[in-house]
């Protein structure tokens, strides 16, 4: 899939175009490939999972040094890390178990919390309940960590490669990597049903909630994007950064977005304050009228003649041409429905034909 900017329709389709983006800068390089999948922040220490261990860096230092925290966990161990107080929980995807480590211990040792899972990828806490994405089992399960010998109970089954979890209130957002989508469930429901949030992605992996913004990565596309969860009708999906090497985990500290680049064996970051300035400058500067329209739409706000394309709701281009400000585009031959008018410069807007 080529790099394009996303405009999405909830539960239906997703569609991209270029934008002015922030650039990622390296924080640490030379990490272990095939194991750098998760990050958590405890004080100034950023803990990260590598091939068979958990290590950490001090993010306040200019040139951070990676130090081991706990080793010998087994090759390809750790897809997920999460904190509960001073306990670091580790999802051991190939060991089919969850472990934990007391970060205050002088010599931290990993102990089993629960075994017999089916490819646990990541985890998320809600109270004392630890929700677990069982990637190979295509389900979400949960345990009560206050139990001496916790037993996993199914929350929802029939998913497609659930890889990352994040809570927003009672809504649990899920990246379904094999299903190429992000879905959500209400965990207070007796029998939760997964609803699509964004479809037609390319191996979505990491999820991160920052205020009302839900950030997500697409591993194969090498990009990070975001949506505003307060917009429930046609939420715009904004491309944040591209050109990454397998983004597998995300973490925000103050104004910095840290990105685990698994294929590039490194940790990078971008300054979100710079991104915000870019986003404002790229808000659609043109308008179309009328909208809805039946025969013609007129374009206002263009500074020069630009190439355009009109796409239908499944992302197929059906009209292309060029237009200047105050010129009209003939849409009389289109069937009634929703379309997207996109310019080569990257701006796009929804168009309704009636």
DAFEN-V8844 format. One record per pair of residues at least 24 apart in sequence whose C-alpha atoms are under 7 Angstrom apart, sorted by the first residue. I is the first residue (numbers start at 1). J is the second residue. Records with the same first field share a line. If there is no record, write none. Layout:
I=J / J
This chain:
5=238 / 239
6=237 / 238 / 239
7=236 / 237
8=198 / 234 / 235 / 236 / 237
9=234 / 235
10=197 / 198 / 233 / 234
11=196 / 197 / 198 / 199
12=199
13=199 / 200 / 313 / 314
14=198 / 199 / 200
15=315
17=346
18=346
19=346
20=278
21=240 / 241 / 275 / 278
22=240 / 241 / 270 / 274 / 275
23=241 / 270
24=268 / 269 / 270
25=268 / 269 / 270
26=267 / 268 / 269
27=267 / 268 / 269
28=64 / 266 / 267 / 268
29=265 / 266 / 267
30=265 / 266
31=265 / 266
32=265
33=262 / 263 / 265
34=76 / 262
35=76 / 77 / 78
36=260 / 262
37=78 / 79 / 80 / 248 / 249 / 260 / 262
38=79 / 80 / 81 / 249
39=81 / 249 / 251
40=81 / 82
49=78
51=75 / 76 / 77
52=76 / 77
69=108
70=108 / 109
79=121 / 122
80=121 / 122 / 123
81=122
82=123 / 124
91=120 / 121 / 122
92=120
93=119 / 120 / 121
94=119
96=120
114=150
121=163
122=163 / 164 / 165
123=165
124=165 / 166
133=162 / 163 / 164 / 165
134=162
135=161 / 162 / 163
136=161
138=162
156=192
163=205
164=205 / 206 / 207
165=207
166=207 / 208 / 209
175=204 / 205
176=204
177=203 / 204 / 205
178=203
180=204
205=248
206=248 / 249 / 250
207=250
208=250 / 251
217=247
218=247
219=246 / 247 / 248
220=246
222=246 / 247
223=247
284=347
291=351 / 352
292=351 / 352 / 353 / 354
293=352 / 353 / 354
294=332 / 353 / 354
295=330 / 331 / 332
296=328 / 329 / 330 / 331 / 332
297=328 / 329 / 330
298=326 / 327 / 328 / 329
299=325 / 326 / 327 / 328
300=325 / 326
301=325
306=343
307=343 / 344
308=341 / 342 / 343 / 344
309=341 / 342 / 343
310=339 / 340 / 341 / 342
311=339 / 340 / 341
312=338 / 339 / 340
313=338 / 339
